[in-house]
């Protein structure tokens, strides 16, 4: 009861002792409210952890996708360099054949 009075702002107020029944009722009410607030706080904390985990997994997935795209781009650039080198090695006749080959390659994709 003293704690309740202090929380309400009554600092120097004298509190007469409660009878057993009233004290038990007040204690049970206080315990029930503490339990409800504790469960609510735990639910909020668990939801925060779930959201943080989802965010972390989403970020990892995006990083993996970006890494895969970069590797694919590097492979395509390497293939392009090889094709250019082959075209230069074949000379002028290779350009005509390369053009026809390019048209056929486009149809294959």
C-alpha positions, 0 to 999 in steps of 0.5 A: 500500500505504501508503494501504491501511495508513493506511485500516486505521488503521496510521499508523506502520507501515513498509511494504516495497515490493511486487513489480511483479506484486503492485503491478499486481494491487492497483492493478487491484483498486483501480481496479475497485472505484473504477469500481464505486463510481463507477457506483453513485454515478452511478446513484443521482444519476441516479435522484435527478434522475429522481425530482425531475423527476417530483415537479416535473412532478406538482406543476406538473400539480396547480397547473394543475388547481387553476388550471383549477378556480378558473377554472371556479368563477369562470365558474360564479359569474359565470353565477350572478350573471347569472342572479340579475340576470335573475331580479331584473329580471323580477320575480315572474313571472320567478321562476315561469318561472325555476323551470321553466327551472331544471328544464329546465336540470337535465335538460340536464346 
